[in-house]
Structure formats: structure tokens, C-alpha cells
Amino acid sequence: MTLSTPEKIRTLQRKLYCKAKSEPDFRFYALYDKIYRFDILSHAYHLVRSNRGAPGSDGVSFASIEDGEGRECFLRKLQEELQSKSYRAQPVRRVWIPKADGSKRPLGIPTIRDRVAQMAVKLIIEPICEADFCDTSYGFRPKRSAHDAVDAVAESLLRRHGHVIDADISKYFDTIPHAKLLATVAERISDGGILWLLKQWLKAAVVEEDKNGRRRTTGGGKGNRLGTPQGGVISPLLANLYLHLLDRIWERHECATRYGARIVRYADDLVILCAGSVERPLGVLREVLSLLDLRLNEQKTRIVNAYKERFDFLGFSFCLRQSHKSGKLYPHVEPSRRSVQRVKDRVKLLTDRKRTPIPLDDVVAEVNRSLRGWSEYFHYGNSSAVFGHVKWQVEERVRLHLRRRFKLYSRYHAYHLLSSSTLYDRYGLFKLPTTAGWRKMHAL
């Protein structure tokens, strides 16, 4: 859900952006009073609510706020705390999210009160940061998307930047040094109130529940000097801002021209596409990360020859292939094998034989939700063949589920009764598109 920004706030953001753009050395010193404006807090509340996040460590949900004291009373109290500077960040609730490789990723969930305050700060400082960000950065930025980054990679491959550094920064969100991050912010924003809030959120205690439901503190606190919890509203902007130093050095030293090396970055995911040798660009990358107290994950960082092999970025697989029609090389972009396997595993789980007691409409609705979300993101590039394969797999899984549900033991009889058209027309299965998904790069 997207919410339009009120004109008064938009005007303020536009002024901040224009000031930052026209005066690259200007330091903003009078921003804190904008944070607790009621219109900004109200818009921040609606933005946070539209994300439908879970309650934080205090257990307070949006429903309990609106059914209890009410939204306006809640925001007035927060406004008073911010204005009097009696505001104190509450502990962050940690949950663990499974990853594709079997490991788990920590996710920090601030309380709704803290999320609203973070969103209010983001509304004010993001236009200033946007004025400085480089064109090579695509992650968590207004009017930019992962598909724009995919287009940039494909365009570089098209221009024969086929030697690729597929870089992986080791535990980036967990190792960002607070002192250097705040110094980076202070280069542009010298307002003590803003820095005071950011420091509170960086050093907020982290709590989680054990197997017995007992809550314990597992991180954070005043002694913590590293990391920003993934899950906070302000975290993506801060993480993007810190790695902006890499983009800025790359741009100022003209690495794209000197070494024929183009960088494409989406938050902490980045690739460097080189027209020639990768040694010097890789050396520069190591030097800059060392200055930032970061390091490459040597096991996951790869040097790839895109003329001969694939590399994955943002869920897509890239390589250079020869066109059957023209004989020329072109950048072939399709959903990666891991992304395909993930949606197949999801559909398999949703159509398991154990779910036959669940109403069929509910099963199909869950399958459709997964397929729509996957399709909206991955129906891009040269995806036709992959989508055709996934479509066939989905039909087979749903057909098998219906055979078990209706006790159709004859495979031949089941195919006669449960044809592909029947799955879509009668049972309402979402039909994956199987035509090419390029929206931009086909024009190159």
C-alpha cells in the first residue's frame, strides 16, 4: 500500500532536497523541530501502519492503540516526549527468519512508537541523503527499484563488461561501526537532536524469548558499538548512507573510466562489472571496505566470466549468450535457480497431502498469493522459458493435490477430468504468464 505525501510535507522535502543539491558542503543544523510536527508524525503513523508490521517488545499493536487510547492521543504523547526530549527508545524484539541455505537471519522489530519516530526522522533526512546518493545505488530509494539495478547490470553486460566481481560483504548490518556511521551522518546533518535519536536507536537493547517463553536481553545496550538491527524503519537508510562512501570514492576517483569497472549496488548487495582485468577494481573495493571497518566474505565473493558462466544478483541469474537469430551476444537475464526452487518448494508445501482437510478455496488462494508475488517480481528479462517450466510444475502439483482430495487413483482419468483449462477456469488457479517480461532493456 502506498500513501501520497501531504503537500505541506512534500514542499518541505523538496526545499531540503534542493538546498542539499545546490550546496553540497552545507550542514543542516535545524531539523529536530520538524520531527515532532503533528502532521509529520501523523503521516509517519499511516506509513508505518500500511506496512502491517508485528508488535514490538511491548506487545502493543495498531489495533490495541486504535481501540484503546486512540491514534491522536498516542501521537500527542509521542509528540510531547520528542519535544521535551524525554523520549527514550524501547528494546527491540528479535525474531529469526529462515534463509534458503538453512541458516537463520536475525530481524529486529522496534515498537510501534519507535517505528513512528523513526519514520518521522526518515521523512526529514531522506531528501538530504537523496541529494548526495550516486546513480550506482538502487536499494531502498524513492523511485528506484531492484528492476532498475537489474537493467543497469544488463546494460553493462551489453557493453561488454563481462568480467564480474560478485561481492558479498560479511555480516554487513551486524558490523556497521556506530562511531563512523554517525560521523558520516554528521557530515551533512549537524543537528544534535537528530544525532541523539539515531544513537538511541543504534544502541537500543535487543530482547528475545527463549523456548520457555521467558524474555531475556541478548544484545544492544550502551556498550554496543556495532550494527543496526534489520527490521527498523531507519536501518535501510542508515545502511545505504554508510555504503554511499564506497560509491562516492568510486565516482570521485573515476574508477569506471580508469579501470573500466562499473559498480551496481542494491544496499549491501553489489556487483562490479569490468571490461578488462578485475584485479585493480577488487583491490580498490578491499581498500575502501577496510577503511569502513568492513570485510568481504571470501567464501561467497566470486570472480565470474559472464561469457562462460552465470552469476546471481537480486534473485536473477545473468550471463552473456549468443542470439540464435542475429548471432550477437546479448545479456540473458532470468530468475535464478534458487528463486525457482523456492517458489516450487512453497507450492509443494501448500499442496501437501496433509492439507487435504483444508477447504480447497483456501488452499488455492494461498497458492495464488505465492504465485502472484513471485510473478510480479520475476516476470522480467528473458523469463519465458523459466515461467513455462514453473507453470507446468504448479499444474502438476495442484493436479496431484486434487487427485488425493477426490481419490482419483487413475492418472489417465485424472488428466481427463483435471485438464489445465479446468484448473484455471473451474478452480481459479492463478495462471503464470509465459511471455517475455522485459520492460526496458529490450530497447537497447
Contacts in CASP RR format, 6 or more apart in sequence:
PFRMAT RR
TARGET T0000
AUTHOR 0000-0000-0000
METHOD contacts of the structure
MODEL  1
MTLSTPEKIRTLQRKLYCKAKSEPDFRFYALYDKIYRFDILSHAYHLVRS
NRGAPGSDGVSFASIEDGEGRECFLRKLQEELQSKSYRAQPVRRVWIPKA
DGSKRPLGIPTIRDRVAQMAVKLIIEPICEADFCDTSYGFRPKRSAHDAV
DAVAESLLRRHGHVIDADISKYFDTIPHAKLLATVAERISDGGILWLLKQ
WLKAAVVEEDKNGRRRTTGGGKGNRLGTPQGGVISPLLANLYLHLLDRIW
ERHECATRYGARIVRYADDLVILCAGSVERPLGVLREVLSLLDLRLNEQK
TRIVNAYKERFDFLGFSFCLRQSHKSGKLYPHVEPSRRSVQRVKDRVKLL
TDRKRTPIPLDDVVAEVNRSLRGWSEYFHYGNSSAVFGHVKWQVEERVRL
HLRRRFKLYSRYHAYHLLSSSTLYDRYGLFKLPTTAGWRKMHAL
1 50 0 8 1.000
2 50 0 8 1.000
3 43 0 8 1.000
3 46 0 8 1.000
3 47 0 8 1.000
3 50 0 8 1.000
5 13 0 8 1.000
5 43 0 8 1.000
6 39 0 8 1.000
6 43 0 8 1.000
8 39 0 8 1.000
9 39 0 8 1.000
9 40 0 8 1.000
9 43 0 8 1.000
9 123 0 8 1.000
12 34 0 8 1.000
12 124 0 8 1.000
13 123 0 8 1.000
13 124 0 8 1.000
13 126 0 8 1.000
13 127 0 8 1.000
14 127 0 8 1.000
16 28 0 8 1.000
16 124 0 8 1.000
16 127 0 8 1.000
16 128 0 8 1.000
17 127 0 8 1.000
17 128 0 8 1.000
17 130 0 8 1.000
17 131 0 8 1.000
19 26 0 8 1.000
19 28 0 8 1.000
20 26 0 8 1.000
20 28 0 8 1.000
20 127 0 8 1.000
20 128 0 8 1.000
20 131 0 8 1.000
20 132 0 8 1.000
20 188 0 8 1.000
21 131 0 8 1.000
24 132 0 8 1.000
26 188 0 8 1.000
27 186 0 8 1.000
27 187 0 8 1.000
27 188 0 8 1.000
27 189 0 8 1.000
27 190 0 8 1.000
28 128 0 8 1.000
28 188 0 8 1.000
28 189 0 8 1.000
28 190 0 8 1.000
28 191 0 8 1.000
29 190 0 8 1.000
29 191 0 8 1.000
30 191 0 8 1.000
31 124 0 8 1.000
31 125 0 8 1.000
31 189 0 8 1.000
31 191 0 8 1.000
31 194 0 8 1.000
32 191 0 8 1.000
32 192 0 8 1.000
32 193 0 8 1.000
32 194 0 8 1.000
34 40 0 8 1.000
34 124 0 8 1.000
35 82 0 8 1.000
35 117 0 8 1.000
35 120 0 8 1.000
35 121 0 8 1.000
35 124 0 8 1.000
35 194 0 8 1.000
35 197 0 8 1.000
36 78 0 8 1.000
36 79 0 8 1.000
36 82 0 8 1.000
36 83 0 8 1.000
36 120 0 8 1.000
38 75 0 8 1.000
38 76 0 8 1.000
38 79 0 8 1.000
40 120 0 8 1.000
40 123 0 8 1.000
40 124 0 8 1.000
41 75 0 8 1.000
41 78 0 8 1.000
41 79 0 8 1.000
41 116 0 8 1.000
41 120 0 8 1.000
42 75 0 8 1.000
43 123 0 8 1.000
44 116 0 8 1.000
44 117 0 8 1.000
44 119 0 8 1.000
44 120 0 8 1.000
44 122 0 8 1.000
44 123 0 8 1.000
45 71 0 8 1.000
45 74 0 8 1.000
45 75 0 8 1.000
45 116 0 8 1.000
45 119 0 8 1.000
47 119 0 8 1.000
48 112 0 8 1.000
48 115 0 8 1.000
48 116 0 8 1.000
48 119 0 8 1.000
48 233 0 8 1.000
49 62 0 8 1.000
53 109 0 8 1.000
54 61 0 8 1.000
54 95 0 8 1.000
54 109 0 8 1.000
55 61 0 8 1.000
55 93 0 8 1.000
55 109 0 8 1.000
55 111 0 8 1.000
55 112 0 8 1.000
56 90 0 8 1.000
56 92 0 8 1.000
56 93 0 8 1.000
56 109 0 8 1.000
56 110 0 8 1.000
56 111 0 8 1.000
56 112 0 8 1.000
57 90 0 8 1.000
57 91 0 8 1.000
57 92 0 8 1.000
57 93 0 8 1.000
57 109 0 8 1.000
57 111 0 8 1.000
57 207 0 8 1.000
57 215 0 8 1.000
58 90 0 8 1.000
58 111 0 8 1.000
58 113 0 8 1.000
59 111 0 8 1.000
60 111 0 8 1.000
60 112 0 8 1.000
60 113 0 8 1.000
61 112 0 8 1.000
62 112 0 8 1.000
65 71 0 8 1.000
65 74 0 8 1.000
65 112 0 8 1.000
74 113 0 8 1.000
75 116 0 8 1.000
78 87 0 8 1.000
78 113 0 8 1.000
78 116 0 8 1.000
78 117 0 8 1.000
80 86 0 8 1.000
81 87 0 8 1.000
82 117 0 8 1.000
85 193 0 8 1.000
85 196 0 8 1.000
87 117 0 8 1.000
87 197 0 8 1.000
87 200 0 8 1.000
88 200 0 8 1.000
89 110 0 8 1.000
89 114 0 8 1.000
89 197 0 8 1.000
89 200 0 8 1.000
89 201 0 8 1.000
89 203 0 8 1.000
89 204 0 8 1.000
90 110 0 8 1.000
90 111 0 8 1.000
90 113 0 8 1.000
90 114 0 8 1.000
90 204 0 8 1.000
91 204 0 8 1.000
91 205 0 8 1.000
91 206 0 8 1.000
91 207 0 8 1.000
91 217 0 8 1.000
92 108 0 8 1.000
92 109 0 8 1.000
92 110 0 8 1.000
92 114 0 8 1.000
92 204 0 8 1.000
92 205 0 8 1.000
92 206 0 8 1.000
92 207 0 8 1.000
92 229 0 8 1.000
92 232 0 8 1.000
93 108 0 8 1.000
93 109 0 8 1.000
93 110 0 8 1.000
93 207 0 8 1.000
93 208 0 8 1.000
94 106 0 8 1.000
94 107 0 8 1.000
94 108 0 8 1.000
94 109 0 8 1.000
94 206 0 8 1.000
94 207 0 8 1.000
94 208 0 8 1.000
94 218 0 8 1.000
94 229 0 8 1.000
95 106 0 8 1.000
95 107 0 8 1.000
95 108 0 8 1.000
95 109 0 8 1.000
95 208 0 8 1.000
96 104 0 8 1.000
96 105 0 8 1.000
96 106 0 8 1.000
96 107 0 8 1.000
97 104 0 8 1.000
97 105 0 8 1.000
97 106 0 8 1.000
97 107 0 8 1.000
98 104 0 8 1.000
98 105 0 8 1.000
99 105 0 8 1.000
100 338 0 8 1.000
100 342 0 8 1.000
105 230 0 8 1.000
106 174 0 8 1.000
106 229 0 8 1.000
106 230 0 8 1.000
107 229 0 8 1.000
107 230 0 8 1.000
107 231 0 8 1.000
108 206 0 8 1.000
108 229 0 8 1.000
108 230 0 8 1.000
108 231 0 8 1.000
108 232 0 8 1.000
109 231 0 8 1.000
109 232 0 8 1.000
110 118 0 8 1.000
110 201 0 8 1.000
110 204 0 8 1.000
110 229 0 8 1.000
110 231 0 8 1.000
110 232 0 8 1.000
110 233 0 8 1.000
114 201 0 8 1.000
114 204 0 8 1.000
115 232 0 8 1.000
115 233 0 8 1.000
117 197 0 8 1.000
118 201 0 8 1.000
118 232 0 8 1.000
118 233 0 8 1.000
118 234 0 8 1.000
119 233 0 8 1.000
119 234 0 8 1.000
121 194 0 8 1.000
121 197 0 8 1.000
121 198 0 8 1.000
121 234 0 8 1.000
122 233 0 8 1.000
122 234 0 8 1.000
122 237 0 8 1.000
124 194 0 8 1.000
125 185 0 8 1.000
125 189 0 8 1.000
125 194 0 8 1.000
125 237 0 8 1.000
126 142 0 8 1.000
126 237 0 8 1.000
128 188 0 8 1.000
128 189 0 8 1.000
129 188 0 8 1.000
129 237 0 8 1.000
129 240 0 8 1.000
129 241 0 8 1.000
129 244 0 8 1.000
130 141 0 8 1.000
130 142 0 8 1.000
132 188 0 8 1.000
132 244 0 8 1.000
132 248 0 8 1.000
133 141 0 8 1.000
133 240 0 8 1.000
133 244 0 8 1.000
133 247 0 8 1.000
134 244 0 8 1.000
134 247 0 8 1.000
134 248 0 8 1.000
134 250 0 8 1.000
134 251 0 8 1.000
136 152 0 8 1.000
136 247 0 8 1.000
136 250 0 8 1.000
136 251 0 8 1.000
136 262 0 8 1.000
136 263 0 8 1.000
136 264 0 8 1.000
136 265 0 8 1.000
137 144 0 8 1.000
137 240 0 8 1.000
137 243 0 8 1.000
137 244 0 8 1.000
137 247 0 8 1.000
137 265 0 8 1.000
137 266 0 8 1.000
138 144 0 8 1.000
138 145 0 8 1.000
138 146 0 8 1.000
138 148 0 8 1.000
138 149 0 8 1.000
138 152 0 8 1.000
138 264 0 8 1.000
138 265 0 8 1.000
138 266 0 8 1.000
139 146 0 8 1.000
139 149 0 8 1.000
139 236 0 8 1.000
139 240 0 8 1.000
139 265 0 8 1.000
139 266 0 8 1.000
139 267 0 8 1.000
140 236 0 8 1.000
140 237 0 8 1.000
140 239 0 8 1.000
140 240 0 8 1.000
140 267 0 8 1.000
141 240 0 8 1.000
146 266 0 8 1.000
146 314 0 8 1.000
146 377 0 8 1.000
147 380 0 8 1.000
147 439 0 8 1.000
147 440 0 8 1.000
149 264 0 8 1.000
149 265 0 8 1.000
149 266 0 8 1.000
149 313 0 8 1.000
149 314 0 8 1.000
150 313 0 8 1.000
150 314 0 8 1.000
150 316 0 8 1.000
150 333 0 8 1.000
150 380 0 8 1.000
150 381 0 8 1.000
151 440 0 8 1.000
151 441 0 8 1.000
152 262 0 8 1.000
152 264 0 8 1.000
153 264 0 8 1.000
153 271 0 8 1.000
153 273 0 8 1.000
153 313 0 8 1.000
153 318 0 8 1.000
153 331 0 8 1.000
153 333 0 8 1.000
154 318 0 8 1.000
154 331 0 8 1.000
154 333 0 8 1.000
154 381 0 8 1.000
154 441 0 8 1.000
154 444 0 8 1.000
155 331 0 8 1.000
155 441 0 8 1.000
155 444 0 8 1.000
156 162 0 8 1.000
156 262 0 8 1.000
156 264 0 8 1.000
156 273 0 8 1.000
157 273 0 8 1.000
157 306 0 8 1.000
157 318 0 8 1.000
157 320 0 8 1.000
157 331 0 8 1.000
158 330 0 8 1.000
158 331 0 8 1.000
158 441 0 8 1.000
158 444 0 8 1.000
159 275 0 8 1.000
160 275 0 8 1.000
160 329 0 8 1.000
161 260 0 8 1.000
161 261 0 8 1.000
161 262 0 8 1.000
161 273 0 8 1.000
161 274 0 8 1.000
161 275 0 8 1.000
162 273 0 8 1.000
162 274 0 8 1.000
162 275 0 8 1.000
162 305 0 8 1.000
162 306 0 8 1.000
162 307 0 8 1.000
162 320 0 8 1.000
163 273 0 8 1.000
163 274 0 8 1.000
163 275 0 8 1.000
163 276 0 8 1.000
163 277 0 8 1.000
163 278 0 8 1.000
163 303 0 8 1.000
163 304 0 8 1.000
163 305 0 8 1.000
163 306 0 8 1.000
164 271 0 8 1.000
164 272 0 8 1.000
164 273 0 8 1.000
164 274 0 8 1.000
164 278 0 8 1.000
164 303 0 8 1.000
164 304 0 8 1.000
164 305 0 8 1.000
164 306 0 8 1.000
164 311 0 8 1.000
164 318 0 8 1.000
165 271 0 8 1.000
165 272 0 8 1.000
165 273 0 8 1.000
165 274 0 8 1.000
165 278 0 8 1.000
165 281 0 8 1.000
165 282 0 8 1.000
165 285 0 8 1.000
165 301 0 8 1.000
165 302 0 8 1.000
165 303 0 8 1.000
165 304 0 8 1.000
166 271 0 8 1.000
166 301 0 8 1.000
166 302 0 8 1.000
166 303 0 8 1.000
166 304 0 8 1.000
166 311 0 8 1.000
166 312 0 8 1.000
166 313 0 8 1.000
167 270 0 8 1.000
167 271 0 8 1.000
167 272 0 8 1.000
167 285 0 8 1.000
167 296 0 8 1.000
167 301 0 8 1.000
168 296 0 8 1.000
168 297 0 8 1.000
168 300 0 8 1.000
168 301 0 8 1.000
169 268 0 8 1.000
169 270 0 8 1.000
169 289 0 8 1.000
169 294 0 8 1.000
169 295 0 8 1.000
169 296 0 8 1.000
169 297 0 8 1.000
170 294 0 8 1.000
170 295 0 8 1.000
170 296 0 8 1.000
170 297 0 8 1.000
172 239 0 8 1.000
172 243 0 8 1.000
172 268 0 8 1.000
172 294 0 8 1.000
173 227 0 8 1.000
173 228 0 8 1.000
173 229 0 8 1.000
173 230 0 8 1.000
173 235 0 8 1.000
173 239 0 8 1.000
173 268 0 8 1.000
174 226 0 8 1.000
174 227 0 8 1.000
175 226 0 8 1.000
175 227 0 8 1.000
175 293 0 8 1.000
175 294 0 8 1.000
175 295 0 8 1.000
176 226 0 8 1.000
176 227 0 8 1.000
176 228 0 8 1.000
176 238 0 8 1.000
176 239 0 8 1.000
176 242 0 8 1.000
176 294 0 8 1.000
177 225 0 8 1.000
177 226 0 8 1.000
177 227 0 8 1.000
177 292 0 8 1.000
177 293 0 8 1.000
178 199 0 8 1.000
178 202 0 8 1.000
178 203 0 8 1.000
178 224 0 8 1.000
178 225 0 8 1.000
178 226 0 8 1.000
178 227 0 8 1.000
179 225 0 8 1.000
180 242 0 8 1.000
180 292 0 8 1.000
180 293 0 8 1.000
181 202 0 8 1.000
181 228 0 8 1.000
181 238 0 8 1.000
181 241 0 8 1.000
181 242 0 8 1.000
182 195 0 8 1.000
182 198 0 8 1.000
182 199 0 8 1.000
182 202 0 8 1.000
184 241 0 8 1.000
184 242 0 8 1.000
184 244 0 8 1.000
184 245 0 8 1.000
185 194 0 8 1.000
185 195 0 8 1.000
185 198 0 8 1.000
185 238 0 8 1.000
185 241 0 8 1.000
186 195 0 8 1.000
189 195 0 8 1.000
198 234 0 8 1.000
198 238 0 8 1.000
201 228 0 8 1.000
201 232 0 8 1.000
201 234 0 8 1.000
202 224 0 8 1.000
202 227 0 8 1.000
202 228 0 8 1.000
203 220 0 8 1.000
203 221 0 8 1.000
203 222 0 8 1.000
203 223 0 8 1.000
203 224 0 8 1.000
204 220 0 8 1.000
204 221 0 8 1.000
204 229 0 8 1.000
205 217 0 8 1.000
205 219 0 8 1.000
205 220 0 8 1.000
205 221 0 8 1.000
206 217 0 8 1.000
206 218 0 8 1.000
206 219 0 8 1.000
206 220 0 8 1.000
206 221 0 8 1.000
206 229 0 8 1.000
207 215 0 8 1.000
207 216 0 8 1.000
207 217 0 8 1.000
207 218 0 8 1.000
208 215 0 8 1.000
208 216 0 8 1.000
208 218 0 8 1.000
209 215 0 8 1.000
209 216 0 8 1.000
210 216 0 8 1.000
228 234 0 8 1.000
228 235 0 8 1.000
228 238 0 8 1.000
228 239 0 8 1.000
229 235 0 8 1.000
236 267 0 8 1.000
239 267 0 8 1.000
239 268 0 8 1.000
240 267 0 8 1.000
242 292 0 8 1.000
243 265 0 8 1.000
243 267 0 8 1.000
243 268 0 8 1.000
243 270 0 8 1.000
243 292 0 8 1.000
245 288 0 8 1.000
245 291 0 8 1.000
245 292 0 8 1.000
246 263 0 8 1.000
246 265 0 8 1.000
246 270 0 8 1.000
246 285 0 8 1.000
246 288 0 8 1.000
246 289 0 8 1.000
246 292 0 8 1.000
247 263 0 8 1.000
247 265 0 8 1.000
249 284 0 8 1.000
249 288 0 8 1.000
250 256 0 8 1.000
250 263 0 8 1.000
250 284 0 8 1.000
250 288 0 8 1.000
253 284 0 8 1.000
255 261 0 8 1.000
255 263 0 8 1.000
255 281 0 8 1.000
255 284 0 8 1.000
256 262 0 8 1.000
256 263 0 8 1.000
259 274 0 8 1.000
259 276 0 8 1.000
259 277 0 8 1.000
259 280 0 8 1.000
259 281 0 8 1.000
259 284 0 8 1.000
260 274 0 8 1.000
260 275 0 8 1.000
260 276 0 8 1.000
260 281 0 8 1.000
261 272 0 8 1.000
261 273 0 8 1.000
261 274 0 8 1.000
261 275 0 8 1.000
261 278 0 8 1.000
261 280 0 8 1.000
261 281 0 8 1.000
262 272 0 8 1.000
262 273 0 8 1.000
262 274 0 8 1.000
263 270 0 8 1.000
263 271 0 8 1.000
263 272 0 8 1.000
263 273 0 8 1.000
264 270 0 8 1.000
264 271 0 8 1.000
264 272 0 8 1.000
264 273 0 8 1.000
264 313 0 8 1.000
266 313 0 8 1.000
266 314 0 8 1.000
269 313 0 8 1.000
269 314 0 8 1.000
271 311 0 8 1.000
271 313 0 8 1.000
272 278 0 8 1.000
272 281 0 8 1.000
272 282 0 8 1.000
272 285 0 8 1.000
273 306 0 8 1.000
274 281 0 8 1.000
278 303 0 8 1.000
282 303 0 8 1.000
285 296 0 8 1.000
286 296 0 8 1.000
289 295 0 8 1.000
289 296 0 8 1.000
302 311 0 8 1.000
304 310 0 8 1.000
304 311 0 8 1.000
306 318 0 8 1.000
306 319 0 8 1.000
306 320 0 8 1.000
307 319 0 8 1.000
307 320 0 8 1.000
307 329 0 8 1.000
309 319 0 8 1.000
310 317 0 8 1.000
310 318 0 8 1.000
310 319 0 8 1.000
311 317 0 8 1.000
311 318 0 8 1.000
311 319 0 8 1.000
312 318 0 8 1.000
312 336 0 8 1.000
312 338 0 8 1.000
315 335 0 8 1.000
315 336 0 8 1.000
315 338 0 8 1.000
315 339 0 8 1.000
315 378 0 8 1.000
316 333 0 8 1.000
316 334 0 8 1.000
316 335 0 8 1.000
316 336 0 8 1.000
316 339 0 8 1.000
316 378 0 8 1.000
316 380 0 8 1.000
316 381 0 8 1.000
317 333 0 8 1.000
317 334 0 8 1.000
317 335 0 8 1.000
317 336 0 8 1.000
317 337 0 8 1.000
318 331 0 8 1.000
318 332 0 8 1.000
318 333 0 8 1.000
319 331 0 8 1.000
319 332 0 8 1.000
320 329 0 8 1.000
320 330 0 8 1.000
320 331 0 8 1.000
320 332 0 8 1.000
321 329 0 8 1.000
321 330 0 8 1.000
321 332 0 8 1.000
322 328 0 8 1.000
322 329 0 8 1.000
322 330 0 8 1.000
323 329 0 8 1.000
323 330 0 8 1.000
331 441 0 8 1.000
332 382 0 8 1.000
333 380 0 8 1.000
333 381 0 8 1.000
333 382 0 8 1.000
333 383 0 8 1.000
333 441 0 8 1.000
334 381 0 8 1.000
334 382 0 8 1.000
334 383 0 8 1.000
334 385 0 8 1.000
334 386 0 8 1.000
335 378 0 8 1.000
335 383 0 8 1.000
335 386 0 8 1.000
339 374 0 8 1.000
339 378 0 8 1.000
340 386 0 8 1.000
340 389 0 8 1.000
340 390 0 8 1.000
343 370 0 8 1.000
343 371 0 8 1.000
343 374 0 8 1.000
343 390 0 8 1.000
344 390 0 8 1.000
344 393 0 8 1.000
346 370 0 8 1.000
347 367 0 8 1.000
347 370 0 8 1.000
347 371 0 8 1.000
347 393 0 8 1.000
347 394 0 8 1.000
347 397 0 8 1.000
347 398 0 8 1.000
348 397 0 8 1.000
350 363 0 8 1.000
350 366 0 8 1.000
350 367 0 8 1.000
350 370 0 8 1.000
351 363 0 8 1.000
351 367 0 8 1.000
351 397 0 8 1.000
351 398 0 8 1.000
351 400 0 8 1.000
351 401 0 8 1.000
352 401 0 8 1.000
353 401 0 8 1.000
353 404 0 8 1.000
355 363 0 8 1.000
355 401 0 8 1.000
356 401 0 8 1.000
356 404 0 8 1.000
356 405 0 8 1.000
360 402 0 8 1.000
360 405 0 8 1.000
360 427 0 8 1.000
363 401 0 8 1.000
364 398 0 8 1.000
364 427 0 8 1.000
364 428 0 8 1.000
364 429 0 8 1.000
367 394 0 8 1.000
367 398 0 8 1.000
367 429 0 8 1.000
367 430 0 8 1.000
368 428 0 8 1.000
368 429 0 8 1.000
368 430 0 8 1.000
371 394 0 8 1.000
371 430 0 8 1.000
371 432 0 8 1.000
372 430 0 8 1.000
375 387 0 8 1.000
375 430 0 8 1.000
375 432 0 8 1.000
375 433 0 8 1.000
378 386 0 8 1.000
378 387 0 8 1.000
379 387 0 8 1.000
379 433 0 8 1.000
379 437 0 8 1.000
380 437 0 8 1.000
380 438 0 8 1.000
380 439 0 8 1.000
381 436 0 8 1.000
381 437 0 8 1.000
381 438 0 8 1.000
381 441 0 8 1.000
382 436 0 8 1.000
382 438 0 8 1.000
383 436 0 8 1.000
383 437 0 8 1.000
384 434 0 8 1.000
384 435 0 8 1.000
384 436 0 8 1.000
384 437 0 8 1.000
387 432 0 8 1.000
387 433 0 8 1.000
387 434 0 8 1.000
388 432 0 8 1.000
388 434 0 8 1.000
390 432 0 8 1.000
391 431 0 8 1.000
391 432 0 8 1.000
391 434 0 8 1.000
394 429 0 8 1.000
394 432 0 8 1.000
395 420 0 8 1.000
395 423 0 8 1.000
395 429 0 8 1.000
398 423 0 8 1.000
398 427 0 8 1.000
398 429 0 8 1.000
399 414 0 8 1.000
399 415 0 8 1.000
399 418 0 8 1.000
399 423 0 8 1.000
402 408 0 8 1.000
402 414 0 8 1.000
402 418 0 8 1.000
402 427 0 8 1.000
403 409 0 8 1.000
403 411 0 8 1.000
403 414 0 8 1.000
403 418 0 8 1.000
408 414 0 8 1.000
408 417 0 8 1.000
408 418 0 8 1.000
423 429 0 8 1.000
424 431 0 8 1.000
436 442 0 8 1.000
END
